[in-house]
């Protein structure tokens, strides 16, 4: 029988981990220590791609998730309908969820034929505690621990251990991000945008035309287009739509004081 590791020791082991497989073992130990033995890591809620370890093994398998849970997530693109993902996109705080309530919300909200939602009491899942993680380029992920015992008081786990679990979630995602090949400098624009270029892109993101932007900034449409073209080049985009998307991912698009100008 394997030795039960204390929550403190499990977290310290996670801090010391340098690869995803070692970190996965620590997440399992953390979950066992608080009564939520099944971890789950979603590194990007914009795709159904499963996170893999350095050796190519699916992390869901490392965590002990059965194959049918994984295939349901991938084949049915459940990230598109997940209420858990929706909450992660709009908060930074750890939260708990009830599996029965989540499943019912999905059944009530779907307009197309029902999907085979996987996290249900009928399949041995009773709830969980999820830590939302917000990543570079506006990506959202999460680290969660799931209850397979209906008697576990998940709200109590959050109240007593939420701070440690939040730190553990962010540490895990740091290792996930470090394991990728992408480098931060590869995602940066070739040079900084000027204040006017950001302003014009922001108006473009609100659907304004060159003529309208020119009127708003008290310049000609040609000047407005000039600033947008400069931004397109600096961001390495192909057109204004992609430039707006890249600028949004980089956090350059900001709310204007008055976006209702006619």
C-alpha positions in Angstrom: 0.0 0.0 0.0 1.4 3.4 -1.0 2.2 5.9 1.7 -0.2 8.8 2.0 1.6 12.1 1.6 0.6 15.1 3.6 -0.8 18.1 1.8 2.2 20.2 2.8 4.7 17.6 1.6 2.8 17.0 -1.6 2.8 20.7 -2.4 6.5 21.1 -1.7 7.2 18.1 -4.0 5.2 19.8 -6.7 7.2 23.0 -6.3 10.4 20.9 -6.7 9.1 19.0 -9.7 10.8 19.7 -13.0 8.7 17.6 -15.4 5.0 16.9 -16.0 5.1 13.2 -15.0 6.6 14.1 -11.6 4.2 16.9 -11.2 1.3 14.7 -12.0 2.2 12.4 -9.1 2.2 15.4 -6.8 -1.2 16.5 -8.0 -2.6 13.0 -7.3 -1.0 13.1 -3.8 -2.5 16.6 -3.2 -5.9 15.3 -4.2 -5.7 12.2 -2.0 -4.7 14.4 1.0 -7.9 16.5 0.6 -10.2 13.7 -0.4 -10.4 14.6 -4.1 -8.2 11.9 -5.7 -8.7 12.5 -9.4 -6.8 15.6 -10.8 -7.5 17.1 -14.2 -5.5 19.6 -16.1 -6.9 21.5 -19.1 -4.2 23.7 -20.6 -6.4 25.4 -23.2 -10.2 25.6 -23.3 -10.3 26.7 -26.9 -9.4 23.2 -28.2 -10.4 19.6 -27.5 -6.7 18.6 -27.6 -5.6 16.5 -24.6 -2.5 17.7 -22.7 0.4 15.3 -23.1 3.5 14.7 -21.0 7.0 15.0 -22.4 6.9 11.4 -23.5 3.7 11.9 -25.4 1.5 10.1 -22.9 -1.9 11.8 -22.3 -1.9 13.4 -18.9 -5.5 12.3 -18.4 -4.2 8.7 -18.5 -1.4 9.5 -16.0 -4.1 10.9 -13.7 -6.1 7.7 -14.0 -9.0 8.9 -16.1 -10.6 6.0 -18.0 -10.4 6.0 -21.8 -14.1 6.6 -22.3 -13.9 9.9 -20.4 -11.0 11.0 -22.6 -12.7 10.0 -25.9 -15.9 11.8 -24.9 -14.0 15.0 -24.3 -12.2 14.8 -27.6 -14.8 13.3 -29.9 -17.7 15.4 -28.7 -15.7 18.6 -28.2 -17.2 19.0 -24.7 -15.1 22.1 -24.1 -17.7 24.0 -26.2 -20.5 23.1 -23.8 -18.8 22.9 -20.5 -20.3 25.2 -17.8 -17.0 24.7 -15.9 -15.0 26.1 -18.8 -17.5 29.0 -19.0 -16.9 29.9 -15.3 -13.1 29.6 -15.7 -13.2 32.2 -18.5 -14.7 34.9 -16.3 -13.1 34.4 -12.9 -9.7 33.8 -11.3 -11.0 32.3 -8.0 -11.2 28.6 -7.3 -14.7 27.3 -7.2 -16.6 24.1 -6.5 -19.2 22.5 -8.7 -21.8 19.7 -8.2 -21.7 17.1 -11.0 -25.5 16.6 -11.0 -26.1 20.3 -11.3 -23.6 20.7 -14.1 -25.1 17.8 -16.1 -28.6 19.2 -15.7 -27.4 22.7 -16.8 -26.0 21.1 -20.0 -29.2 19.2 -20.7 -31.3 22.3 -20.2 -29.1 24.5 -22.4 -28.5 22.4 -25.4 -30.6 23.1 -28.5 -29.1 20.3 -30.6 -29.2 16.5 -29.7 -27.8 15.9 -26.2 -24.1 15.4 -25.8 -22.7 12.5 -23.7 -21.5 14.7 -20.9 -19.0 12.7 -19.0 -18.8 14.2 -15.4 -22.0 12.7 -13.9 -23.0 10.8 -10.8 -24.0 7.9 -13.0 -20.4 7.6 -14.0 -19.0 8.0 -10.5 -18.3 11.7 -10.6 -20.0 13.7 -7.8 -18.3 17.1 -8.0 -15.0 18.9 -8.0 -12.9 21.9 -7.1 -11.5 23.9 -10.1 -8.7 26.5 -10.2 -9.0 28.7 -13.3 -5.7 29.6 -14.9 -5.3 32.5 -17.3 -2.4 32.1 -19.7 -0.6 34.3 -22.2 -2.5 35.3 -25.4 -5.8 35.2 -23.6 -5.9 31.4 -23.2 -7.8 29.9 -20.3 -7.1 26.6 -18.7 -7.7 25.0 -15.3 -6.4 22.5 -12.8 -9.1 20.6 -10.9 -9.5 17.8 -8.4 -12.6 15.7 -8.8 -14.7 13.8 -6.1 -15.5 10.2 -6.7 -17.0 9.9 -3.2 -20.4 11.5 -2.7 -19.8 12.1 1.0 -16.8 14.5 0.5 -17.7 18.0 1.5 -16.0 19.9 -1.4 -17.1 23.3 0.0 -15.2 22.5 3.2 -12.1 21.5 1.2 -12.2 24.8 -0.6 -12.6 26.7 2.7 -9.7 24.9 4.4 -7.3 24.3 1.5 -8.3 26.6 -1.3 -5.2 28.8 -1.0 -2.8 25.8 -1.3 -4.8 24.3 -4.1 -4.7 27.6 -6.0 -1.0 27.8 -5.6 -0.7 24.2 -6.7 -2.8 24.8 -9.8 -0.7 27.7 -10.9 2.6 25.9 -10.2 1.3 23.0 -12.3 0.4 25.2 -15.2 3.8 26.9 -15.0 5.4 23.5 -15.7 2.9 22.9 -18.5 3.7 26.2 -20.2 7.5 25.6 -19.7 7.2 22.3 -21.5 6.0 23.9 -24.7 8.3 24.8 -27.5 6.9 28.3 -27.9 9.0 31.2 -26.6 7.6 34.4 -25.3 9.6 36.5 -27.7 8.1 34.6 -30.6 4.6 36.1 -29.8 5.6 39.7 -29.4 5.1 42.3 -32.2 8.2 43.4 -34.1 7.9 46.9 -32.5 5.6 48.7 -30.1 2.4 50.2 -31.4 1.9 53.9 -31.1 -1.0 55.3 -29.0 -2.8 56.3 -32.2 -2.4 52.8 -33.8 -3.9 51.2 -30.7 -6.7 53.7 -30.7 -7.5 53.0 -34.4 -7.3 49.3 -33.8 -9.6 49.6 -30.9 -12.2 51.4 -32.9 -11.8 48.8 -35.7 -12.5 46.1 -33.1 -15.8 47.8 -32.5 -16.7 47.5 -36.2 -15.9 51.1 -37.2 -14.9 51.8 -40.8 -11.9 53.9 -41.9 -14.3 56.8 -42.6 -15.9 56.5 -39.1 -12.5 56.2 -37.4 -11.2 59.2 -39.2 -14.2 61.3 -38.1 -13.8 60.1 -34.5 -10.1 61.0 -34.3 -10.5 64.1 -36.4 -8.3 62.9 -39.2 -8.9 61.8 -42.8 -10.0 58.2 -43.6 -6.6 57.8 -45.3 -4.8 58.7 -42.1 -6.9 56.2 -40.1 -6.1 53.5 -42.6 -2.4 54.5 -42.5 -2.3 53.8 -38.7 -4.2 50.5 -39.1 -1.8 49.4 -41.8 1.2 50.2 -39.6 -0.3 48.2 -36.8 -0.9 45.3 -39.2 2.7 45.3 -40.2 4.0 45.6 -36.6 1.8 42.7 -35.4 2.7 40.5 -38.3 -0.9 40.2 -39.3 -2.4 39.6 -42.8 -5.3 42.0 -42.4 -7.1 44.2 -40.0 -9.2 41.3 -38.6 -6.2 39.3 -37.7 -4.5 42.4 -36.3 -7.4 43.1 -34.0 -7.3 39.4 -32.9 -3.6 39.5 -32.1 -3.9 42.9 -30.4 -6.7 41.5 -28.2 -4.6 38.4 -27.3 -1.7 40.7 -26.3 -4.0 42.8 -24.1 -3.5 45.9 -26.3 -7.2 46.4 -27.1 -8.8 48.4 -24.3 -12.2 49.8 -23.5 -12.7 53.4 -24.8 -14.1 56.1 -22.6 -16.9 56.6 -25.0 -17.6 53.7 -27.5 -21.0 55.0 -28.4 -20.0 57.9 -30.6 -22.2 58.0 -33.6 
